[in-house]
Each structure stands twice: as structure tokens, then as C-alpha cells.
């Protein structure tokens, strides 16, 4: 049986765990909002029409910031359509997803919902078809306590307290030709800089996210980051990263090593940001908001015929509803390892998305809500990752991949909460065939016991959780975990994700 070894030391740290890394994303797309978080006729619906069963699952998932209302949707969105009496709100065509938007849910309702799930609202402004004035208007409406036309309008609309939104995204994926208002990096950078400066005149304490590339495969990747940051570096706090992963041509080994791609993507964006920092001779460090990431079978979606007749665009169609497998969950767990490994620069992230649309939670109209396989590594990591991220020294057998060459069979990251006397280790066995025994030298942490050990694995790695069998794939106790003289040993089955809670 292959053997791997990890060494944990409280002196080898990365950065404090940022709760914002466990963010998510709700876009007006498909059934993410309507029939997802919102279904007024459902037996569990609250007075605002939001499903309480979904609220409970979102709380269990442990999300922090939630990005809203898009996504591609935001580049054609008029925020004022979604406030005021519902019966007066206009129906609009959503060009991003070829759907009809009813505007039954808008900023005020979503702000109330996010309090129910103990989350933080991260709001995206429309820099596709709109600009500076509209960004200032929605900021005034949302954050000014009272005494102005727009803040008083919010109060009249039933939200007496300001929404106090701290994080604001300056548009979405503006490098993408599919995006309404797409332009060059120079054009976007000037608009983003003007918008940021204007918003800071209203509130200099805002945290602003400028658009990076919508993927590392974009032809402008790298140059886009450099150009945008040269114009906006002093005016923003984050640059965004977006990445989605799926197997290609049946290459499951490379798919299981997707975190290698995420690592390289992050390192490249950091290098671009630090280049601008050096050229500007700045003392400021630019952080990354990885505010779209997930497993997404885009090739399947791209094969679906789009409705071109706008008069037939449906309301809340079933779009991008991936059914996730055990393998997909292992990859999601490994991507979380990558995000934590870069905690010194990635201080915010958003799993895209939250409900129904490439999501860890699925619902049926008038029916149940349940956890997809990807729910579990996110929820458990969010619950256990506390304190400081450690940099474990990993000695692992290699496995061969077509996309990335030789990669470690075992990937891992750890966190340590010195004040609570706890630590957590998150591990992935990427091998399709081999079981691996891992020895973890946790002596320097003073570890005395294994409080819990959970492994997500299924002999059929294509198995998933369905309406008919909602608990087909769930984490199980890993009974192999034990400790002796400060060394923890655990056996990892192939294609598996494991979390250890140490005391």
C-alpha cells in the first residue's frame, strides 16, 4: 500500500483563516432564486416567500459572504426594478440567460433573507450597460441611514435600517465577449476606477472588487490583470478570479488534480498584482476574491439549444442543474484545500452557486430540498477550519496526469486554533485505484486525540444524491484513524476526501 507523510508545525503558517473564503453566490439564473431560495407557495415559506427548509440547509452549509445578484445577469440589471411594491415591479427580458425576470425578489428581500442565513451580502453593480451614477444610487439606497431621496425610499419600502453592505463588485467578467458591455481592459479599467473613486467619496471604508479574468484560458489573461490594476490599484481592495473545472475526454486523473490548475491560476494572478505593486512602488498588497469557483460541466450546457425567440423566454427555467457525483465532491474538497493553501492572498471566495444552479443544494417545487455530494466537503471544511492555516510538509507518492504531469497522490492542508486547542487536517487521495496510508506528525501541535475522522468516498465514484435517494453519498466515520506518540495515521481509499478533527 502506498505511504504518504505530513508534518505539521505551528511555526509553518500561511495566514489566518478568513471566514469570507467560505462564501457563495446567488444569481438571478435558472432556479437559483425562483423555486430555489424563494417559493411563496411552499409549505415552509416565510412571510417574504423564502423557503425555510433551504434556509436551514444554507445555515448548515456554513456560508459567509454571498455574492448577488450576478454574474452575467448583473450586466443588464436595473436594480430599481427589484424594489418597491411587488405588484408594481416590471417584468424584464434577461439577455444573459434568455429568460424572463419577474423582479419579485430584489435587494430588500435578499438583504432580509441573508440575515436569516447569518450571511454577509456582497453586492455586484452593473458596469455593463450602466455606470457611475447607478452605482452611487444603489449605494445610497442600501447604506445611507436616512434623510436622502433614495435612503428614504428604502425606508418607505419596508427596510428602516440600512443594509450596510461592505463588499461591492465592480461589474462581472468584463473581459468576456459574452458579457453585455464587454470592452477592452483599458475601457473597463477607466470605468471601474471612476466608479470606485465615486463610491469612496460616499464611503471611503467600502471594500471594492475589480474584475479580473473570467478564466485562466482567456486570451487576454495576465495582460487584463496588469492593465486593469495599473488603472485601479489605489482604488480597490481585491481583484476577482473565476474558474470552473470538469473532466475532459474522460481524463479523470487530471480532473482529480484540478487543484493544481487552481494553484497555478492563483499564483499567476498574484504575480500580475505584485508586478503592478512593484512598478508603482506601492506598500499596498492586492488581495484576491475567488468569487466564482466550482465543478461545472459546461460542455453539457453548451450543447443545449438556446431559445432565440425573446417572446418565448421562460421564467426560471431549469438551467445548469448539474447532478454531482462522489468524484465531483472530492474535487470540490481539493479546491477548498487550494483556497486555504493561499490564505495569505485569497481572503474571499464564492462557491458558484448556492441552490439548484451548479449548487450544493437542490430543491423541487412544492417538494423537498436536499444536499448534493458537494455539500459535505464545503460544510465540514467551513465548520472545522479555524485559527491559522498551516503549511504542511507533504511527502507523497506521485501519480501521472496528462494535463499536469506528475502530481502528489495525496494533497492536504491543515488549520490550527491555538486558543481552542484544536487542529484540522483536510486530505484528498487523488488516485483512481490505490488506497494510501498517511502518517501525520502532529507532535509539535501537542495533539492528544482524534476527535473525529470523516471520509467521503463511494466505490462507484459516479454515484450521487437524487430526489429518490437523497443520502446515497455521505461522509462516513473513518475508523482507521488513530494516534500514537503524536503521530496520527489514517487510511484513505481511492477517490476520497477526508477531514480530521484533532484535539
N, C-alpha and C positions, 0 to 999 in steps of 0.2 A: 504494500500500500504506500503511495507517495506520502512524504512527510513535508510539512512546512513549519516555519518557526517565526514567531513575532516577539519582539522585545518592546516593552512599554516602560517609559521613564518619564516622570513628571517634569524633568528638565528639558525634554524634547517636545516643545509645544509649537502649535501653529498660531492660534488666536482663540479668543473666547468664542463660544458657540453663540451665533446670532439667531435669535428666535425668528427673525424675518426670513431666514433660509427655508423655513417650513411654510412658505406662502403658497397660495393657489390663485386661481384665475376663473372668473365668471364672465363670459362674453354673451352678448345677445346673438346667439348662434344655435341653430337647431333647437334642441330641447334642453339647453343648459338652464335657461330661465323659466320659460313656459313649459309646464309639465315636468320640470326639474325641481328647482327650489320653490317654484310658485305654481300652485294649483288650487284655486279658491274653492273648488267643489270637492276636494279630497276630504276624507273623514278626519284627518289630522290637521287640517288647515287652521291657522290662527286668524286673528281679525284682519290682518293685512293680506291674507291669502297664501301665506307661506306654509309649506308642509313641515309639521313638527317632527315627523319621523326623519326627514332629511336633516333638519337642524341638529337632531341628536347624533346622527352619523357624522356630520361635519365637526361637531364638538369632539367626538371620539377620534376623528382623524387627526386633530391637533393642529389645524392650520392657523397661521398668524395673519400676515397681510393677505388681502385678496384683491387682485387687480380687476378693475371694472371700468367701463362697460365693453372694452375691446382692447386689443385685437383689431382685425381688419374692419370690423363693424364701426369702430370709432371714427374712421376717416371720412365717413359720410353722415355722422350722427349730429343731430341738433339737440343739445342737452335740454333745452327748454321744452321740447316736445314731451318729456317724461316727468314734468312737474305740474302741479295744479290738479283740479278735479279730473278724475279718470274719464268721466263721460265726455269731457271736452278735449281730450288728447287726440291728436291726429294719427291716422294710420299712414305709414310711410313705406316706400319700397327700399329694401336694404340691398344695395348693389353688390356688397361684398359676398353675400351668401345666397343671392337670388331668392329672397324670402320677403314676406310682408311683416312689418313690425307694428304691433298694436300700441306700444308705449304704455301698456298697463303698469309696468314696473319701470321706475326711473330712480333718480338719485336719492330722493327722500325715503322711498320704500326700501331701497337697497341699504341705505345707511342704518335704518332701523333693524333690518334683517342681520346685518353684520354684527350688531351689538348682541343679538340673540346667540350668535355662534362664538362670541368672545374674540372676534377678529378685528383687524385694522384695515380700513379702506385705503386702497392705493388707486388713485383716480387717473385715468388717461384722458387728455384733452385732444380735440380734433385739430390736428395741423395738416390734414389732407385737403379738405375743402374749406376750412376756416382758418383762424389765426389768433393774433394777439388779443383783440377785443373780446372774442368769445371766451378765451381762456381767463381773462380778467373777470368776465361776467360770472362764469361758473364758480370761480374762486370767491368772489364777493358773496354770491348766493350761498355757498356752502359754509364759509368760515367767518364772515363778519357777524358779530352777535346781533346787532340791530341798528336801526337809525338810518339805513340807506334803502333805496328803492328795492334792490334785489334781496337784501337780508330781510327786510320787512315782508317781501313776497314769500320767502321761505317760512317765516313765522305764520303768515296767513294760510299757508298751505299745510299747516299742522306740525311743523318742526320748530318749536320755540327755541331750542338750543342749537348752536352752530354744530356742524358736523365735524369740525376740527380735523380736516384731512391734512396729514403732514407730507405724504409722498405723492408726487404728481409725475406722470409720464408725459413727456412732450411728444405726443404722436405715437405712431406704431409702425414699425417695419417700413420706414420711408425709403429704404433702398430698394424695395421690391416693385417691379413693374406692374404687379397686380394691384398695388395699393392706389386708392383714389388720392390724387395729388402728388403722386410719385415725381421726384425730380432728381437733380444731381445732388451730390454730397454738399457742394457749395451752397446750392439753393436752400436745401433743408437746414444746413448749419446756420445760415443767416436768420432764417425764420425762428429756429429753436432758440438762438441767442437772444433775439429781440423779445421773444415770449418769456424766456427765463428772467431777463432783466426787468421786464414789466411786472411779472408776478412777484419778484423780490421787492419791488417798490411798495407793493401792498403788504408783503410779509417776508422779511429777509430770512426768516428761520425755516422756510419751506425746504424740503428735500426733493430735488429735481432729478429726473432720469432722462437722459438724452438717448435717442435711438442709435444703437449700434447696428451691425449687420444682422439680417434675418436668418443667417446661417453661414457656416464657415465655407460652404461651397459656392457662395455668391461670387461672381466675377470681380466685384469691387471690394471684396473682403480685405481688410487691412488698410487699403487706401481710404475706404469710407471712414473707418475709425479715426485715422490720423487727421483727415480733413475736417471732420465734424468736431473733434476735440480741439484742434487748433483754433477754432472759432468760439467754442463754448466752454473751454476748460475752467475758466474762472467763475462760470455762472451756474454750473451743475455739480451734482454730487456723485452721480452714477452714470455709467454707460451700460446699455442693455445688451444681453446675449440671448439668442434664441436657437434652440437645437432640438430636433426630433430624430428618433432612432427606430429602425426596423431592419429585419433581415433582408439581404439581397441575394437573389439567385440561390436560395436555400443554404446560404453560408451561416449556419447557426453558431459556429465557433467565433466568428468575427462579431456577430450580434451580441454574444455574451461578453465580449470585450469592448462594448460600446463606450465604457467609461474612459478607455484610452483616448478615444476621439474627443470626449468632453474635456479631459485633462489638457490635450493639445490645444483645443479651442480656447480654453481659459488662459493658458499660458501665452497664446498669441495675442489675445486682446490686452492682457496685462502688459506685454512688451510694447504694443502700439501706444497704450496710455502712458507708459513710463518714458517712451521716446518723446512724446509731446511735453511731458513734465521736464525732461532734461533740456530740451530745446528752449523752453520758456524759463528755465532756471527757477522753477516753482518749488515751494515747500509743500505744496498740496498733493495728497495722494488721491487718485481717482479709483473709486470702488466699482464693482460690477454688480448689476442687478440681472441675474439669470432668470428673467421673468417670463420665459416660456421654455419648458423642457418636458419631455415625456417620451414614451414609446408611442408612435403613431404610424399606422400602416397607410401612409399617404398614397402609395401606389394603388391601393384598393380604391381609395376615394377618387383618385384621378381617373379611374376607369368608369366612374358613374356618369351617365349622361346628364348634363346640366339643363335645367329648364330655361329656355331662352325667351319665351313669351312672358313679358312682365305682367300681363294681365292674369297669368296663371301662377304667379309666385305664391307658394303656400305659406301659411302661418305655422311657425315652429315645426318644420319638417324633421324627420329623423335623419340627421347628418352626423357623420364622423363618430358613430357609436361603435367603437372598437370593443370587441369581446376579448378580454385579456386572459392570457394563459399563465400557467405556473412559470414558464420561462420569462414571459414579459415582466412578471413580478420580480424575478431575480435581477433582471436588467435594471428595473426601477430602483431596487435596493442598491445596486452597484453605482448608479448615477448619484444617489444620495451620498455614497461614500466619496465620490469625486468632489461634490459640492462642499462637504465638510473638510476634505483634504485641502481645499483652497479657502478656508475660512478667513485667512488674512486679507483676501481681496474680494471674495464673493460674500457679501454681507446681506444680500437679499436675493430671493429666488421664488419663482411661482410655478408650481406644477400645473401644467395646462392640460385639461381643465378640471373642474370640480365635480360636476354632475352631468351624466349622460354623454356629453361630448368628450371623447378620449379621456375618460374620467374614472376615478376610483369608486365612484358611487353611481349606481344605476337605479332608475325608477320606472314604474309602469303607471300610466294614467289610471286613477282610481284603484291602484294596486299597491304592491309593496315597494320598498326601497331596500337595496342590498349592497353588500361590499363586493367589489371586484377583487381579483387576486392582488392587484397593485395597491389596494387599500392598506394591506398589512405592513409591508416594509416601511411605508411612509408613517403610518400611525405609531408603530413601535419605535422607529428612529426619533420621531418628534417627541415621544414621551421619555425616552431614555437619554438622549444626547443633552447633557447638561455640563456646565462649567467650562472647561477648556478643551479644545481639540488637541489631541496628542499626535505626534508624528511617529507611528510605529515603524521599527526597522523590520522589514519583511524578507525572509529567505524562503523562497517558494520554487518548486519545480516550474519549468516553463511549459507552455503549450503553444502550438503553432497556429497562427491565423493567417488567412490570405490577405486581409486588409491591413494588419498592423505588425506582421511578423511574429517573432516570439514575444509572448506576454506572460506575466506571472499567472500560474493557475489559480492561486489564492490572492485575492485583493482584500484589503482591510483598512479600517480607520478606528480610532478609539477616542473617547472623551473621558475627562476626569473632573469630578466635582470634589475638590479637596475639603470644602466646608461640610459637605454632606457625608463624606467618607465613602463615596461610590464611584464606580467607573463603568463604562460600557464599551463593548467591542462589537463591531459590525463586520461580518465576513461574508465573502462570496466565493464559492467554488465554481469556477468557470468551465471546468471540464465537462464534456458531454458523457464521459464514460467512467472516470476514475473517482473513487472515494478517497478523501485526503484526511489525514490526521494532522491537526495543528497543535503545536505546543506554544503557549503564550507565557513568556517570562514577565509576570506581573509583580514580582517581588519588590521592586523599587516603589511600587504604589502602596505597599502594605496590605495587599488583598488577602483576605482570610477565608472568603467563601464565595460560591457562585449562587447568587440569589435566584437567578432564572436563566434558562437557556432555551431559546425557541428557534426552530428551523422551518423555513418554508421550502417544501420540496414535494414533488409528486413523481412517481415512476413514469407516468405519462406527462411529460412536460408540456404537452399541448392542451392539457385539461384546464378548464376554467369554471367559474361560478356563473350559473344561469338562473333564470326565473324558476325553472323546475328543480334545480339543485344548487341552492344559494351558498352552501358551505362545502362544496366539493374540494376546494383547495384552501386550506387554512394553516397557519403555523401550528406546529406540534412541539411539545417538550422534547428537547434533545437530551436523552438520558445518558449519553456518553460523556457529557461534560463533568469534569471533576477537577479538584485542586489538591496539590501536594507540594509542600515547601515553597509556596509562592508561584508555582507553575501550574497554569490551567491547561488541560488538554481537552480537545473536543474533536469529534469526527464529523466531517462534512460530506454528505452524499453528493453525487454529481448534480450539476444544475441546481444549486441551492443557495439560499440566503439565510444567514444565522445572526441572531443578536444575543449577546451575553451581558447579563447584568451582574456586576461584581460588587462585593461589599468589603 
